[in-house]
Amino acid sequence: KRPFRVAFGGYSVTAGRGNRFEQSFPFQLQRVLENAFKVSGIPELQVTNAAIGGCPAFPYGWCMTNFWDTEPDVVSWDYSMNEAGGVPQGLEAYVRHLLSTYSAN
């Protein structure tokens, strides 16, 4: 019966550049889904948007616990828009770090 937590990180697209912060797509997604969550018995859908324009996954992605104050159930990162060369090993390192940081309890 606890809230379902979705955490977003990434760049200006997720941060909502060109819009007000509360108009960013993570909060739009929350508005679209919150009634469905309530109907399904989940009391609350909590969304955290910790995106910062121009910040790559390294080293920012290694500080997730500082940006997402609770343990998220789902994590989204708009990876590769600003990543140097879009190296797939960087995404793998990020995902591995994410899994080790938020292991299933």
C-alpha positions as CSV (number, residue, x, y, z in Angstrom):
1,K,0.0,0.0,0.0
2,R,3.0,2.3,-0.4
3,P,3.4,4.8,-3.3
4,F,4.7,3.6,-6.6
5,R,7.9,5.6,-7.3
6,V,9.2,6.5,-10.8
7,A,12.5,8.4,-11.0
8,F,13.6,10.3,-14.1
9,G,17.1,11.5,-14.9
10,G,18.8,12.8,-18.0
11,Y,19.1,16.0,-19.9
12,S,17.2,19.0,-21.0
13,V,14.5,17.0,-22.8
14,T,13.5,15.3,-19.5
15,A,14.1,18.5,-17.5
16,G,11.5,20.2,-19.7
17,R,13.7,22.8,-21.4
18,G,11.5,25.3,-23.2
19,N,8.6,24.6,-20.8
20,R,8.0,25.1,-17.1
21,F,9.4,22.3,-15.0
22,E,5.9,21.0,-14.0
23,Q,5.1,20.7,-17.7
24,S,8.0,18.3,-18.4
25,F,7.0,14.9,-19.7
26,P,7.6,13.0,-16.4
27,F,4.9,15.0,-14.7
28,Q,2.7,14.8,-17.7
29,L,3.1,11.0,-17.5
30,Q,2.2,11.1,-13.8
31,R,-1.0,13.1,-14.6
32,V,-2.0,10.6,-17.3
33,L,-1.4,7.5,-15.2
34,E,-2.4,8.5,-11.6
35,N,-6.1,7.6,-11.9
36,A,-5.2,4.2,-13.4
37,F,-2.9,3.6,-10.4
38,K,-5.6,4.5,-7.9
39,V,-8.1,2.2,-9.6
40,S,-5.6,-0.6,-9.5
41,G,-5.2,-0.2,-5.7
42,I,-1.9,1.7,-5.6
43,P,-2.7,4.8,-3.5
44,E,-0.2,7.2,-5.1
45,L,2.1,7.5,-8.1
46,Q,5.2,9.6,-7.1
47,V,7.4,11.0,-9.8
48,T,10.8,12.5,-9.3
49,N,12.4,14.5,-12.1
50,A,16.1,14.9,-11.4
51,A,17.1,15.7,-15.0
52,I,19.6,18.5,-15.6
53,G,20.3,19.9,-19.1
54,G,23.7,19.0,-20.5
55,C,24.7,16.5,-17.8
56,P,25.9,13.2,-19.1
57,A,25.4,9.8,-17.4
58,F,28.9,9.9,-16.2
59,P,29.5,11.1,-13.5
60,Y,26.0,12.4,-12.8
61,G,24.5,8.8,-13.1
62,W,26.8,7.6,-10.4
63,C,25.2,10.0,-7.8
64,M,21.6,8.7,-8.2
65,T,20.9,8.3,-4.5
66,N,21.7,12.0,-4.1
67,F,19.1,13.1,-6.7
68,W,16.4,10.5,-6.1
69,D,15.6,10.7,-2.4
70,T,13.7,7.4,-2.3
71,E,14.2,4.0,-3.8
72,P,12.4,4.1,-7.1
73,D,10.4,1.2,-8.5
74,V,11.1,2.3,-12.1
75,V,14.0,4.5,-13.4
76,S,14.1,6.3,-16.7
77,W,17.2,8.0,-18.2
78,D,17.2,9.7,-21.7
79,Y,20.6,8.2,-22.4
80,S,22.8,9.0,-25.4
81,M,21.5,12.4,-26.5
82,N,24.5,14.1,-24.9
83,E,26.8,11.1,-24.3
84,A,30.2,11.4,-25.9
85,G,30.0,9.3,-29.1
86,G,27.0,7.3,-27.8
87,V,29.4,4.5,-26.7
88,P,27.3,1.5,-25.7
89,Q,29.7,0.5,-23.0
90,G,28.8,3.7,-21.2
91,L,25.1,2.7,-21.1
92,E,26.1,-0.8,-19.9
93,A,28.2,0.7,-17.1
94,Y,25.3,3.0,-16.1
95,V,22.8,0.1,-16.0
96,R,25.1,-2.1,-14.0
97,H,25.7,0.7,-11.5
98,L,21.9,1.3,-11.3
99,L,21.2,-2.3,-10.6
100,S,23.9,-2.5,-7.9
101,T,22.7,0.7,-6.3
102,Y,19.0,-0.3,-6.2
103,S,19.1,-4.1,-5.7
104,A,15.8,-5.8,-5.0
105,N,15.1,-5.9,-1.3
